[in-house]
């Protein structure tokens, strides 16, 4: 049993199976409409994925998420890195960030909709805001932690301050920046769904909440499963990218003997 | 006729390679306290000379080196290098730090090539020169390694090669072997002297080891405890190229070491 559980991939599979089993049994025992059995909900997954309109909705969501995320990378990383290297810039941005940090970004959605309508722009902006903060924060931390002597070594080679930010601070802080990006990716998924819940038009959140209104509970649960799997897939893909980008850094966790 | 010292008839400055003139450095610490790190330090280093700055920890000897490097600005006084005032870092002065300060995202070869690529040399040419330098520091077999995969001694060899690559006229070495074990330290001292004998760059070398200073240097500047000032400059009249085994048995070497150790033992005022 222990030997079986230690095989790679077995433990997560067993956890999933256990969750589905509990769900199935609980749903059958309780027997209310709001909690269909797992088998019934999962049967809806291929139906949704076979429906071209649903796929278009999912594609819409992913496109907004990618746009918001990419915009956040372009804005948040330079801000964070500059904050880490300049006390004045940090003193300027820190209070702003402190005010924005605890505000749930989705709570800004109604206001943003007043400016930008219920279309792509509002949702992309909310995703952008949600993703930016962890990336700014981690870029800032990473930038601050860059060893002074590394910067001096570059300065002695004749590299000026702007070049050092791009060619020394950015790569040196990259492991920390990517920690922020990973958090940002999860937040992008969350704000994506919430924004579509508030401004229903297209997207994953739209399918989910429309089904809820129409009491199609098996579809609701199927969508939750799809969102979960989507999040998991994105995270695995991101981890793959991350380990390729910062393989040079000392591994912070998950050290498996023989892989270094 | 007015005779200006250090100038010949044509008025050309017969300057030393490095001229440190009455340099002091005060650091502003928190709560408005000021810390006087070094005070009134003057030192001239001739071209091709190997000079060590020796002193107890906290005497500001590294600060002095950073000021020559242009990384730290002096509070008073001035530093000139090749007759030009130092206003910032430049490729004429190559630093080697105790912390190695390698670029961790670059391979060994990438680190050594980094300064060369900056200077606009073609990549193939830069790679060729970087490989020559790696051979010089005995690391040819490690060019694809990342810094995290190297020992401390190897990291410092890479750092030395990286600095030598862009051909600085002056090497500024900040306790470069201070973080290494005794055996590695000895090997790197020998290798450094071998490399130095090839083109005799001007070297300013900061250390707290008396033996290291005497073994390597033409002159040793002994600094006092904080605030650091130069207490005495001792010329080391030992023949070159130097051989460690012969030197350890040499009475003159022993005398230098004993003399300097005694100098350092006398407590400075307020210490």
Interface residues (C-beta under 8 A of the other chain):
Chain A: X147 X149 X150 X152 X153 X154 X155 X156 X157 X158 X159 X168 X171 X172 X174 X246 X248 X249 X250
Chain B: X66 X69 X70 X71 X88 X89 X90 X91 X93 X94 X95 X97 X99 X101 X102 X103 X104 X105 X106 X114 X115 X118 X119 X146 X147 X148 X159 X162 X163 X166 X168
